[in-house]
Amino acid sequence: MFLRRTIITGWLCVIGASAHAALECEQVVAVAEATIKLRDGGASLNAVLREVESNELRQNLDAKEINLLRQIVRVSFTSESSVYEIAEACKSGELGLPKPKPAAR
């Protein structure tokens, strides 16, 4: 139960538990980093994926975003993609999220 609460709390902090808003690259990268920390802390892939399906996250994300998070968790957990590779894919628009706007100068 403690692990479950820790995972949910972590996801909500990463995603932002307030009003519904589209995922951004920094949030996706933070999920990848959190997934690796959870894996290294002893959480199983199934436990982490179950939390992506939690009611708390479903209240803040749509089905497409939940599916993207499932994919990010899986490839991060199994080391199929590094956090850097996920960040680069997101920046280039390959993850289906809007490309980040260039920083104002």
Secondary structure by P-SEA (a helix, b strand, c coil): caaaaaaaaaaaaaacccccccccaaaaaaaaaaaaaaaaacccaaaaaaaaacaaaaacccaaaaaaaaaaaaaaaaccccaaaaaaaaaaccccccccccccc
